[in-house]
Amino acid sequence: MLAVVQQTLAVTAPVFAMLFLGVGLKRLGWIDARFIDTASALVFKGTMPVMLFLAILHADLSTALQPALLGYFLLATLLGFLLVWGWAILRIPREERGVYTQGAFRGNNGIVGLALATSLYGDYGLSLGGILGGVVILSYNSLSAIVLAIYSPQAKADVWSISKSILRNPLILGVLAAIPFAYWQVKLPAWLLTSGDYFASMTLPLALICIGGTLSLASLRQGSGLALSASLWKMLWLPLLATLGAFLCGFRNAELGILFLYFASPTAAASFVMAKASGGNHELAASIIVITTLAAVLSTNIGLFLLQWGGWI
């Protein structure tokens, strides 16, 4: 149990450090709203697509490819998305529904989920988690683009407009561009990969600093009810239902453990970037990220402890 706590803290502590750095830089006046707008656009249009491209490029597609597990994750993600969206339609103000729904279902699997899967299961966790990451990226970004487009004050909500917003999404384009390179194992020049790594390495620091620069006690208090509600969906109800469904479908051991870690990951930093790019309430998105990341330290350890105690992983 202590080892799991230490592994979780080792992943989440750097995230919080960058968030608080953003808060401090904003208070010192070293960054301002204009910087946050520019940096968020750079992350969304440039550094994050490159990061996703390289992640898919380096994934081992020939190892731990499990269609049943990938299919279950995709189905559970879609059902969870529809469940949260239905709740938002009934209980959440229209202008907040897109950001609320995205924050409540979209996990930080590329950082927290994959890191914990690798820590717990080694190379197998890395291989299976990396392949699962491809499904994660396409499904999360497509569903997020749909719900944000429907409720965005800057976007049209007809089918053609939504389809174009998905196809033009830089994050989705980055993944789609990487698939043929990974499938046919196309070798890129070493200097190009190194340059790409340099560029992609700016993604997480910039995104987290922008989130921290956006946070304020006033915005946290103002959106606390919605943020807490979305965080409960993300950190309690959806992981519980999805993991129970995986158990009933017969998944056990490392497969069940990795599915739980992916379902129980806190809200992704990319949700802030996409909310801001679509003209949504990015302060609400930032609040959800902070709350779920804090909660993940407790909820992830409790979930892993119960699964290990029951002898299921």
VENPE-V366730 format. One line per field, one symbol per residue. phi: phi as a letter, one per 30 degrees, with the letter a starting at -180 (. if undefined). A space follows every 10 residues. Layout:
phi: ???
//
This chain:
phi: .dddeddddd ddedddeddd ddddddddid bbdddddddd ddddcbdded ddeddddddd dcchdbeddd dddddddddd dddddddddd bceedcdddd ddddcccddd cdeddddddd bidddddddd dddddedddd dddddddddd cddcbdcddd dddddddcde dddddddded dddchddced dddddddedd ddededdddd dddddadddd ddcddddddd ddddcbdddd dddddddddj dbhddddded dddcdddddd dddddddcid ddddeddddd ddddddeddd dddddddddd icb
//
